[in-house]
Amino acid sequence: MEQLAARTASRLVLVVDDDQKIVQLVRAYLEREGFAVKTAGDGRTALALISESAPDLIVLDLMLPELDGMSVARRVREDSDVPILMLSARGAVADRIQGIAEGADDYLPKPFSPAELVVRVKAILRRASGGRPRQALCLGDVEIDRDRHEARREGRPLLVTTAEFRLLVALAEAQGRVLSRDALLDALYGHGAAETLDRTIDVYVGRLREKLGDDPDRPRYIATVRGVGYRAVLVTEQIGRVR
């Protein structure tokens, strides 16, 4: 437990929810696991705290006063790839897909178990921090540094979310092999991920293509294999070339 607390004590989680009972409960569970926690009860306060505190992860409620969670996520994604775990009492498929489309890395419908939320927070941060040997993959002219958790295109940083980065890594590691949507979901959320939708992958791929300027009809990076899944285009493994 002491080692766990040492690993998490420097991690700051911002909890954004207008329900103070939920905020207090989530805060108690996270602090018990060694996380530092800040809170906000509305969207505008959340954006101010994000700017001044640079949290390692944001737990973001969808229904907020002043500025709703979708708008907050959209603003954050304009210049940051900080992981976002979105919460909402609206658990419909369309709402979950919209949350992912706006930049959420995971989505937890209300009511939820605080213990499950903590597990998801740890999993998101663990995936974000990596832990592989230092090596890079290339997907076309995009260099993917798994150790630094960075992607660059033509030497310039490519702003991607944690989930988008994991998708890039999975496609690049496959070396051009076709990956099914289920295989890509496993790469993003782990085996047996609960309540995860196949269409989530299509949303991530669409966002990545937009950021890469990739035309699905003439792909340079990600090709669609109809009825199966996706594969990377022009992938080569590069080891020892990371600056």
HELIX and SHEET records of a PDB file:
HELIX    1   1 GLU A    2  THR A    8  1                                   7    
HELIX    2   2 GLN A   20  ARG A   32  1                                  13    
HELIX    3   3 GLY A   43  SER A   53  1                                  11    
HELIX    4   4 GLY A   69  VAL A   76  1                                   8    
HELIX    5   5 VAL A   93  ALA A  101  1                                   9    
HELIX    6   6 PRO A  114  SER A  129  1                                  16    
HELIX    7   7 THR A  162  GLU A  173  1                                  12    
HELIX    8   8 ARG A  181  TYR A  189  1                                   9    
HELIX    9   9 ASP A  198  LEU A  212  1                                  15    
SHEET    1   A 5 ALA A  36  ALA A  40  0                                        
SHEET    2   A 5 LEU A  12  VAL A  16  1                                        
SHEET    3   A 5 LEU A  57  ASP A  61  1                                        
SHEET    4   A 5 ILE A  84  SER A  88  1                                        
SHEET    5   A 5 ASP A 106  PRO A 109  1                                        
SHEET    1   B 5 ARG A 156  PRO A 157  0                                        
SHEET    2   B 5 GLU A 150  ARG A 153 -1                                        
SHEET    3   B 5 VAL A 142  ASP A 145 -1                                        
SHEET    4   B 5 ALA A 136  LEU A 139 -1                                        
SHEET    5   B 5 VAL A 235  GLN A 238 -1                                        
SHEET    1   C 3 LEU A 179  SER A 180  0                                        
SHEET    2   C 3 GLY A 229  ALA A 232 -1                                        
SHEET    3   C 3 ILE A 222  VAL A 225 -1                                        
END                                                                             
